[in-house]
Amino acid sequence: MTRWAIEKDRITITAVLIILIGGLFAFFSLPQDEDPGFTIRTALVLTYFPGASPERVENLVTDRIEEAVQEMPELDFLQSVSRTGTSIVFVNIQERYKEMRPIWDDLRRKVERAGQNLPEGSIGPFVNDEFGDVFGILLTLTGEGYSYAELKEIADEVRDELLLIEEAAKVEIFGAQEERVFIEYNNARLAELGLSAAQLQQILSSRNIIIPGGDVRIGVERVSLEPSGNYETLEDLKQTVIRPAGRNELVYLGDVADVYRDYVDPPNAVVRSSGTPALALGISLREDGDILDLGRRVRETVRVLQAGYPIGVEIESIAFQPDRVEAKVQDFVRNLLQAVAIVLLVMLLSLGMRTGFVVASLIPAAMLLSLIIMAFVGIGLNQMTLAALIIALGMLIDNAIVMSESIQVQAQAGKTVLQAAIDSGAELRVPLLTSSLTTAAAFLPFYLAKSSSGEYTGVIFVVVTITLLSSWLLSLTMTPLLCVKYLKVGKKTGSGGTGSPFLAGYRALLLSLLRHRWLTVAAVLLLFFVTLATFGFVPKLFFPSADRDFFTAQLRMPTGTAIETTDDLAREVEGFLAGEPGVVNWATFIGGGEPRYILNANVEQTNPAYAFMLINTPSADQVPDAMRRLDAFCRLRFPDLVATIRPSEYGPPVVKPIQVRVSGRDSDILFPLVEQVKVELRTISGIRNVTDDWGRRTKKLLVEINQPRARRAGVTSQDVALSLRSTLSGLETTQFREGSEIIPVTLRSVAADRQDIGKLESLNVFSQTSGRPVPLGQVADVRVAWESSKILRRDRLKTITVEADLEPGVTAAGINAIFEPWLDRQRRSWPTGIRSELG
C-alpha cells in the first residue's frame, strides 16, 4: 500500500485533494442536531371514566387495559396512574426493539379489543404513540391587551406559516384556553318555574339542530330545503323559548339564565412568558433534518410575521436548540484548530519544521475523511459524534508520529528516504492497525449495551473507529508520500537525534528494565491493581450535567392543591426571578403538559398541583448561582413546596436520581414500609426532598343517597348525579358553531350556589320526570371521606416509589452503596409478596 501510494503519487495527491474538498462539503451538509437520539419506547393509553373514584378507575378500566397489553411479547414493563375519572397506562417496550411502528399497531389492536369490555360511560381508550416528539424550538406569543382567543388566532397563523418550512415536522400550540358558552341559572328561579337543568338541556339540544329537510322538484330543478334552528349568535341562544311546567306563558332563556362566552374555569393548564400570559409554540425537526437550517428558516419566518403584527404582539424564543448545536460545532472547529496548532508546535520543537508539518497534516485530513465516511453511513453531527471526534483528536496523531519517526530513524541509519518509507509501511501496517483497533475497542461497550444509554452513546465507538482507521490509512499512504517529498534527513535531526542525552538516558533505562524483566512485570502488575483499587474513590456519574445556559424548576405542591393555588405560587416565584440579574427570560407551564423541549426531558401529565419553569441565563457559568438562589428562596418561602431545581443533563431521562420502588397488592401494607424507607433515607447525608409519588390522601364529599327517601320524593340516583354535576361542574348541553370553531355550551348554576359549600345540602335536586325540586338533604347524607388521589401500578402491582434529590457534588451511586445494605436487611422481615428495587 505504501509503495503504491508513493509510486502513484499523482493519484495519491488527487485522492487527498478529493478528501479535503469532499470532507469540507460533508461538514457543511451533514445533518446537525443536539442529541444523537434514542428511541422513546413508551406509549400512553388514556381512558376517561367521568365521576369514578381512583379505586373504581383502577378496577374497571386500568386493570382491563393492562391485562390486554400484557399479552404483547415485546413488553418490558407497565406503569399506570388511576386518578378520579382518568386512567393513564404507560406501555414501555424492551430496549432491544428499534422498529416501533409494528409494535404500536399491535398495541392499538389490543387496546381496541380491551375497550369493548370497559364499563358504560367510559370514553376511549386512546393510544398516544407520539409521546417522544421533541420540540427543539420553543417560542412564546404574548400580546398586551389581547385575549386568549385573539392570541389563539395569531398562533394559528404563525403555526400555519411555520408548517410550510421543509425542515419542520410538527408545530403544536401549548397553553390555549378552551372557550365555552356558559348558561348560568339560579336554583331558586328554576324551582319557581318548575324547571330542571335536565329539562333545559333537552330544550337546547332539540332547538340547536342541523338536520336536512329533504328536497323538492321545481320544474327542471331539484331544490334542497334547510330548516333553521342552528344557533348563529349568542342572541339566538338567549332567545330560546322555554315553556315552564304547568303554565301557558312562554319565557326566553335570557330571562331565566345569564348567557355569556368565557374560558374554562378553572383552566386545565396555563402558560406565561416571563410573567406575562402567553401561548407557546413548539416546533419539531423532521427525521434526518438539519436543525441549523430549521433555526434559520424559523428566525426568518418569525421576523417577517412579527413585522406584520400590531405593536404589543411579541414572539420570543425560550428554547432554541439550533443555537446550542451551532455553538457545539464551533467549539469542535476550535478544538480541531487548537489540536493542529499544538501538534505543529510540539513537532516543530522536537522534530523540526518539515517533520512537524508532515505529522500535523494528518489531523485535518483524517478528520475530513471521517466526515465523508460518516455521510455515507448516515451519521450526522451531534453532541456524541462531536465528542467522539474530539476524543479521537488526541489519538489519531499517534499513527503519523510513529510512521514519520520510523522513516526518519531508518533514513538516518543509511537508507534512502524512499526505501525507509516503504520498509516502515511494511513493518508498521499491522502493529498500527492493531493499535487503532484495540483503542477503538475501549469504546465498544457503549455500542454493545442494549439500553437507551447505549443507544445514546453507541455512536462514540463508531465515530472513533472510523477516525482511527482513517488515520491508519492516511499514515500508510499520505504521510510516507509527504516524507519522501519534503523530509530532509541528516546524521542528526533536532534534539531527538540518535546521540541526544535524552535518547541515551532512555536507552539506559530500557536496558535496565529488560535485565530485570520479572521485577519489571511485577511492578507493572502491582501498579495495575493499585490503580483498580483507587477506582472506588472516584465519584461514579455516567452522564454529567450539560453545559447549557438554562435550567429547570419543577414545583410540586401537595396532591389535591387547586390549580389557582399553584398559579399564585408560580407568580411569586416569577416575581423573584424578575429581580434576578442572572436570568434573561423564562417560560412557566402551570398544570403540567409542558412540551418535550429536549430529548431527555421528563414531561409531566396534567396535574393541577404542578408547575414547570424553563429559565434562561446569560451563560452556562451563571446557572449554578441562579439555581442556588432560587432554591434558597423556595425553601424559605414555601414550606409545603417540593422544588426540584436542576441543570440540563445529558443522556436518557432520569425522573429522580434516587428511587426506591416498593410493590405489592395491598396499599395499607405498603405505606408503613414506605415510611420506614423514607426515615432511613433522611438519615443519609447528601439527600433532600424525600417524598413518594402517591402523595398524601385527599378528601372528598361522599353523597350517600338514601334510596327509600329518594323513592318517596320521586327522584332517582341519576337525578341526584345530574343535578350535582350541572350545579357544581356544569353540564354540556349542545354546541355553539362559529365559522370553523365549535364551542361547547355548558349549563351550570351561578357562582354563589356552586362555590358555597354551606348551600350543598339545600341544593335542589330535580326529578327528570316531574320536574319537581327536592333539597338534597332530604334524600341524601353528605359526609367527608378520604381516598388516595391516585393509584400507581407497575406490572399490575400497586407500586409506591420513594424519591429523593441530591445535594450538589453527591452521586446516586454513592448514596445507593450506603442505602442498599440496609434495604437488603429490611426485606427479610417484610411480609410475603412485597417486592422492592432501586430505580
N, C-alpha and C positions, 0 to 999 in steps of 0.2 A: 504493500500500500504506500509506504513512504517513498520507495524508489519510483513508483508510477507517478506520484504527486510531483516529484522533483523533475523527472524527465518530461512529463506533460505539463510543464509549468504554465503554459497559456490556458490550458483547460482548468488547472487549479486556481489560477488568478481569476478567471472568468467565474468559476463557481463561488469563490469568495465574494466577488462583487455582487453576484446574484443573491448570496446570503445577506449581505449588508443592505441591499435595496429591498429585497423581499422581507427581511426582518423589520425594517422601518415601516413598510406597508402593513405588515401584520400587527405591529404595535399600535398603529392608529386605527386599524379596522377590527381588531378583536373585540367581541362584546365585553362590556365592563359592568360590573355590579359590585355591591359592597360585600356580599357573602357568597360563598361557593354554592350555597343552597343545600338543603336536605329535605327529603320528602316528609311533609306533615301527614302522618299516617293515622289521623284522627278525624272521625266524622261525628256529627251531632244528630241525634234523633229527638225531635222536640214534639211534645204532645200536650195539649191543653185539656183540662178536665175542670171547668169552672165550678168554683164553690167547694171542691173536695179538699179535705184536710190532707196534710202530708202523708199520714198513715194510709188513707184511702187511695191516694195517688200511687203510693208505693205498691200496695197490694193489687189494685185493679188495673193499673196502667204500666208502671215501670217494670214490675216483675214479669209481665207477659211479653213485653218487648225484649227484655234481657234474655228470656228463655228462648225466643226465636233467634236472636242474634248469636247466642252462644253456640249454635249449631255450625257456625262458619269455621272451617278448618284453619283459616288464616288469622283468626282472632288471637291477640296477645292478652289483653285484659279489658274488662268492662268497668266503667265508672258511671255512677248515676247520681242525680240530685232530684229529690222529690220535694217540691215545695207546695204550698197551698195553690191548687189549681194548675200546677205546671209540673211536667216530668221532662228531665233532660238526661239522655243517656249518651255518654261519650264512648264511642267504639274505637278502640286502639288496636291497630293491626301490627303483627310481628314485623320487626325491623328488617328482616331479610327480604321482604317484598318491596319492589320498587314500582311495578306497573299497577297503579291503584284503580284505574277505570273499571276493569272487570270485577274487582272486589267490591267497589261501590255499587255497581249494577246488581250484584248478588245481594248486597245489603238491602237495597231498595225492595227487591222481590220478597225477602224475608220479612221486612218491616210491613209491607203491604199485606202480607198474609196474616201477620200478628194483629194488624189494625182491624181485621174482621171480628176479632174476639174482644175488642175493647168495649167498655160499657157505653150505653146510650148517653149521649150528651157530650162525649169526648170529641175533640177537634184535632184532627191529624191522624197518625203521626206524619211529621215532615222530616226528611233527611237533608242535612246540610253537609255536603262533602267539599265545600269551598272554604272550610274553616281556616285553611292555611294561607289564604291570599294575603300578600304583603303589599301595603300601600307605602312605598318608599318616599313618596312626596305627599306631604300633608299641608294643605292650605286652609286658612280660616277666612271667612267672609263676614264682615261687620258692616253695619250701616247705621249711622247716627239718626235717630228718628224713624227708622224703618221697622215695620212689624215683622214678625216671623214669616207671615205669608208672603210679604213683599221680598224678604230676603230669599225665601224658597224659590220665587220666580227667577230672581237673578242667579241663584245657584244652579237652577235647571239650565239656564242659558249657558253659564260657564261650563257645566258638565257636558253639554252637547258640543261645545267647541273643543273641549279637551279630548273628547272621544274621537275627533277627527284626526288626532295625532297618531301616526302609524305605530309608534312605539308604545302607545298606551293600550293596555289590555282591558282595564276596567276603571271606572270613576264612580265612586259612591259618595253620597251625602250623609253626614252624621249630624245629629242634633236637631233635625227638623221636627217641629212641633205639629202634632196631629190636630187638625181643625175639627170642630163639632158644632152642630146647631143644637143648642140646649132649649128644651121646653121645661121651665121650672114652674111647678104648681104648688099651691098651698093646700095642705091636707084638709084643713077646715073648710076651705072653699069647695073642694071636690066633694067632701061629705055633705055639704049644704045642697049641692046639685045632684047628689045621689050617683056620682060617677066614681069609677075606679081607674087606677093607672092602666090596668089591662084593657079596659074599655077604650080609653083614649088611644092606646096603641093600635087596637083593631080599627078604630075610625081613621087614623092617619094612614095605616097600611092600605086600607081599601080605597082611600082617596088618592094616594100618590101612586099612580099606575102608568105603565107603558105597555098597553095591550093593543094589538092591531084590531081595527074594526071591520076588516074584510075589504071587498072592493065591489064596484058596481059598473055595469056596462052602460056607456052613454054613446050611442051611435057606433062609430068605428073604434072608439077608445074604451079602455077599461081604467077607471079611476079608483085609487085606494082611498079608504076612509080612515082617519086617525082621530079617535075620541080624545078630548082634552082631559086633563086630570093630573098631569105631572106638575110638580111644584117648580116654578121658574124663578121665583124670588121669595125672600122671607115674608114679604107682604102676603103672597099667596098662602103661605103656611099659616100666618096669623088669621086669615080669613076663612079657615076651615070651619065648616058649620058643624055644630055639636047639638044634639037633642038630649037634654037631661032626662033621666029616667022618670017616668010617670008625669011628664009635663008636656004641654003642647008648644011652648015657646022654643025658639031656636037661639042659640048663643054662638058667638065666634070664639075660636081657640084663644085669640088675643085678649078676650075678656076674662078668661079664667086662668091664664098662664102667661108667664113672661117668656117671649121667644127672642133669642139673640144668638149671635155667632161668636164663638170664642175658641180657645185651645183646651185640650185635655187638661183637667185639673184634678189631682196633681200630675205633673208631666212624668213620662216614663224615663226620660234622660234629658240632660241639659248640657250644652257646650258653651264655654266662654273663652274668649281670646284676650289674655292679659286683663281679665276682669270685665270685659265687655261682652254682652250677649252676642253669640255668633253661630254660624253653621260651619262645619268642617267638610272639606272635600279631600278624599283620599284617592290617589292615582297610583295604579299598579303597573308594573312593567310587563310587557308581553314576554313569553318564553323566548330565550336566546336573544333578547333585545339589548340595546346599548343604553345604559342608564344615563350616560352623559348626553347622548343625543336627545333622550326624553327630557332631561332637565333643560337643555337649551330651547327646545320647542315649547315646553310649558312656560318658561320665562317670557318668551316672545309672545305667546298667546295671551298670557295674563297682562303683559304690558299694553297690548292692543285693546283688550277688553276694559282694562282699568281707565284708559283714556276716554272711553265712550260712556262711562257711567257718571252720574252726578257726584259732586263733591260730598263726601261723607261715606261713600261706599269704598271700603278698603279691602283688598285681598292681600293677606300677609302669609309668608312662609313660616311654618312652625317646625316642620321636619323636612329637610331637603337632602335626600341621600346622594344625589349627584355631586354636591359639594364635597362630601366626605370621600367619595370614590376618587374624585379629581385630586384631592389632597394626598390620598394614598399613592396614586400613580406618580404624582410629582415627587413624593418622598422616595419612591423607588428609583426614579431617574437620578435624584440627588445622591442616593446611596451608590448607584452604579458609577456615576462620575467620580465620586469620592474614592471608590474602590480602585478605579483605574488610576487616579492620581496618586493614591498611596502606594499601590504596587509599582507604578512607574518610578516614584521617588526612591523606594527601597531598592529596586533593581538597579537604578542609576547609581546609587551609592555603593552597592555591593558587587554588581556585575558589569557596570559600565553602561554607557548610553545606548549602544547598539543592542546589547542583550536586553536591557530594560525595555526598550520599545518592542522588541520581538515578543517578550513574555507578556507585556501589558496588552498587546493587540488581541490576545486570546479572549480577554474578558468581554469586550463588546461583540466580537464575532460569535462566541459561544452563546451569549445571551440572545442575539438576533436569530441564530439558527434554532434555538429553543423555542422562540416565539413562532417561527414558521411551523415547526412540528406541532406546537400547541394549537395553531389554527387548523391544521389538517385533522387532528384528533378531536377537535371540538371543545377545547379547554379555553375559557376566557380569562380575563384579568379580574381578580377579586382579592380579598384580604389574604386568603390562604395561598393562592398562586404567587402573589407578590412576595409574601413571606418566604415561600419556598425559593424563589429566585434570589432573594437577599441572603438566605441561608447558603445557597449554592455559591454565592459570590466568593466566599472565603475558601471554598474547596476546589473550584474548577481551575484555579490558577496553578494548583499543585502539579497538574499534568504538564503544563508548559514549562514550569521551573525544572522539573525532573528531566524533561526531554532536552531543553536547551543546555542545562548543566552537563548532561551526559555527552552531548555533541561537543561542548567546549572542552571537557576533560579529555576525550578521545582525540580531539584535534591537537591539544597541547602535547599529547603523547606521540605525535608524529604523523597521524593520519591526515588526509585532506578533509576539508570540511564536508565535502560531498560524501566521502566514504564514511566519515564519522556519523553523518546524519542517517545514512542507510543502515549502518550497523546498530545505531541507537534505536531506530524504529523496530528492527527485527528483535532486538534484545528486550525492549520495554513494552511492546504492544500487549502481551499477555499480562505482565505484572500491573501495568496501568489500568487495563480493563478490569482485572480482579479487584484492584484498589477502588475503582469507581463503583463497581457493583456492590462490594461489601459496605462502602459508605452509604450508598443508596438503601441497602437492606436495613440499615439502622432505622429507617422511617417506614419499613414495611408493616409493622404492627398497626399503624394508622389505617393503612389500606385494607388490611385483613379484618379489622374489627367490624362485626356485624351489629352496628348500633348507629344511632344518629350522630354521635360524636365521631365515629369512624367515617361516616358518610361526609361529615363536615370537614374533617382534616385529611381524609384519604388522598386528596389531590396533592398534598405536600409530597408524598412518596413519588407520585407520577411525575411531577414537575422536576423534583430534584434528580430523579433518574434520567429524565430527558436532558437536563442541563449537563450533568456529569458525562453522559455518553456523547453529547455534542462536544464537550471539552476534550474527551478522549479522541474522538475522530479528528478534530482540528489539530490536536497536539501531534498526531501522527502524519498530518498532511501539510497544513498551513505553516505550523511552527518550524519543521525542518526546512521547508522551502525558503522561509524568511531567513533562517540561519545561514543557508547556503548562499543566498544573495547578499546579505548585509553583514554577517558576523565576520569579524577580523580577529584571528586568534594568534597571539604570540606565545612566547615561553611562559609568561605570567600575565594574568588578566585581573587587574584591580587587587583589592585586599584579600580576595578569596582565592588567590592562586595557590599552586601546589607547595610553594615554600613559605607561606604565611605562618605567623606564630599561632593563629587560631587553628589552622588545619593541623599543625604539629601537635598542639595540645589535645585536640580531638582524637588524633591518631593514637596518642599515648594512652588516653582514657579508654578508647575502644579496645586496644590490645590488652590492657589490664583487666577489663571486664571479660574478655574472651578467655584469658588464662584462668580466671576463677569463675568458670561458667556455671557451676552448680550453686555457688553463692549468689551469683547474679540472678539466676532463675528464682531462687528462694526469696531474694529481696523484692523482685517484681511481684511474685505471688503474694507476699506479705503486704506490699503496698496496695495490691488489688483488693484484698479482703478488708484492709483498713478503710479503703475508700467506700466499699459497700456498707460497712458498719456506720459510716458517717452520714449515709443517706437518711437514716432515721431522724437526724437533726434538721433536715431540710424541710421547710413547710411544703405540703402537698396541695397543689391547686392546679387542676387540669387546664382550666381556662381562666386567664387573668381578666381583670376589669379592662374595658376598652378605653382607649384614649380619645374619647369623643367629647365634644363641647356641650353636652347636655346630660341631664339626669332625670330620674322619675321619682314621683312620690305617690305611693298608694295609701290612701286614707280610708281606714275601715272603722266605722262606728259599730257599737253593739248591734247584733242582729235584731231586726224589728224597728230600727230607727227609721223615721219618716224621711222621705227624700227632701222635704223642706228643711229639716234639721241638718241633714248632710250638706245641703246647699248653703245654709248660713255658716256652717263651719268652713266650707271651702272659701267663702267670701272673706272670712277673717284671715285665712292663710294667704289668699291673694293680696289682701291689704298689707301683710308683712312683706311679701315678695315685691310689691310695688316700691317699697323703700330700700330694697337691697341693691347696692351698687354692682354686685357681681351677677345680676340677672338681666338678660336682654329682653326676653318675652317668654310667654308660656301659654299653654292651652290646658283647659280644665274640662274633664268629662265627668259629669255627675250622674250617678245611676248606672254606671257600667257601660259596656258596649263600645269602648274605645277601639279605634282601628289598630290592626297589627302593623305598626309603623316600621318595625324591623322584623326580620325573620324569627328571632328568638324571643319576641315579646309574648308575655302571658296575657291573653285577652280575657277579661272578666265578663261573665254573662250578666244580664240585667240584675242589679242589686241596689235597692234604694239606699242602703247604708254604706255605699262605696263611692269614692271619688278618685279619679286618676289625674295626675298632673304631669305634663311633659314640659320641662323647664330648660331653656337655652341660656348658656353663659357666653361671655366673650371668647373664652378659650378653655381648652381642657384643663389647663393648670388651675383655673378658678373653681372647678367643680367640687373638689374636696371641701374647701372653705364654705362654699354656698350650701352644700349638703349639711355640714356640721351646724351651721347657724339655723337652718330650717328645722333640723331635727331637735335642737335645743328649744326652739320656740314651740314646737308641737308638744314636746314632753311637758313643758312648763305650763302651757295654756290649756291643754285638753287632756285631762286625766283618763277619760274613757276611750280615747282615740288610740288605735294601733296604727302608727305611721311607719310604713316601710319605705325608707328613702335610700335609694341605691343608684350607683352609676350604671351606665350601659355595660353589658358583658358580652363576651364572645361565646360562640358555641350554641348548642341546643338549649332550649329554655329550662330554667330552674325556678320553680314556684317559690320554694323556700330552701335555704341551704341545709337546714336541719329539719328532718321529718321522721316521725315515728308513727307507723300505722298499726292500730290495734283493731282486729276484726273479730266478729262473732255474730250470733243471731239475735242476741238479746241486748238491747242498748242499756237496760238497767244494770246488767253485769259489767258492761264495757266502761261506763262512766267512772266508777270508783277506781278501776285500773288506770284509766287515763289520768285521773287526778294524781295517782302515785307517780306516773311518768313526768307530769308537769312539775311536781315538787322536786323530783330529783334533778331535772334539767335546770331548774332555777338555782340550784346549789353550785352549778358549774360556772366558773369564771369565763367571761367572754361571750355569754349568751344574753339575749334580751328579747322582749316581745314574745314570751312563751304563751301561745294560745292553742285552741283547737279549731278545726274547720266547721264544726257543727254550730258553735256559738251557744249563747245562753238560750234557755227556753223562753218562749214568748206567750203572752196571754191572749186569749180570745174570748169573746162573749158567746156563750152557748145558749141558743134559744131552744128550750125543751118544750115542744108542743104537747099540751095535754089533749089527747085525741078525743075523749068523751066531751070535754068542754068545747073543743073546736067543732065537733059534730053538732052539738046543740046550737052553737052560734051560726051554723051554716057555712063554715069556712073549711077549706082543706089545707093540707101541708103545702100544696103548690100555691094556694092563695097567700099564705104567710111568706113563703120564699119570694114570690114575685113582688109582694108589697114591700118587703125589706129591701130587695135589690133596687126597685125603682125609686124608693125614698132615699136610700143611702148612696149607692154607687151609680145609679142611673140605668135605664133600660133602653137599649137601642130599638127604635120603633120602625124607622124607614130610612130612606136616603134622600139627600138633597143634591141634585145634579146641577153643576155649574160648568159649562164647557166640557173639558176633559176630566174635570175633578168630580169625584164622588165623595160627599161629606156625610157621614152618619148623623142621624137625628137622634138625640138622646133625651129621654124623658126622666126627670128627677124632681125631687122636692126642693124647695127653697133652702138656702144655706142655713137659715135659722132653725129649720127642722132637722136637717141631716148632720149638722155639726154639734148639736146639743145632746149629749148622751143622757141627760136627765129627762128628755122627752121620749126616750126609746119605748118605755112601757105604755105610754099614752099614744103611740103611733097607731094610726088607723090601718087595719087590715081589711081589705075589700074582698067581698065574695065575688068571684067571676060570674056566678050565675045570677045572683040577685042584685049585686052592686051595693049591698048594704055594708056600712063600715062597722068594724068592731075593734075596740082598743086591744093592742097586742097583749097587755097584761091580763086580759080576761081569758085568753086561750093558750097562753104560754108563760113559762117562767124563764127569766134571764139570769144566768149565773156566769161567773168568771171561771175559765178553765185554762190550764197551762199545757202547752204542747211543744214539741221540737219544731223550730221554724223550718227546718229542712232535714231530710234523711239522706245521708250519703252512703253509697254502697260501692264496693269493689269486688268484682267477680261474684256478685249476688249476695255478698255478706255485708252486713252493716259494718262500716269502717269509719273509725274516728282517727283523724290524723293530727297528732300534736306537732305544731310548727314553731320554729323559732328563727330569729335573725341573729347575726353575728356582729360582734364589735369589730371595728377596723383592725386588721392585722391578724385576726383569728380565722383559722381554716376549718371547714367542715370535717376533714379527715382527722384533725387533731381532737375535735370535740367527740367524734364518734369513737375514737380509740379510748377515751375516758369513759364514755357512757355505755358502750356495748357490753362490757363485762357485767355491769350492774343489771342490764336488761336480761342477759342470759340467766343470771341467778334468779330474777323475779319470775321468769317464765315457768320455772319448775313448780312454783306454788300457785300458779293461775289455774282456773277451772278448765276442764277438758273442753276442747272446741274453740278455745281462744287462740288466735294467731297474732303474731306481731312481727314486724320487719322494719328495717330502716329504709326510708325513701331515698 
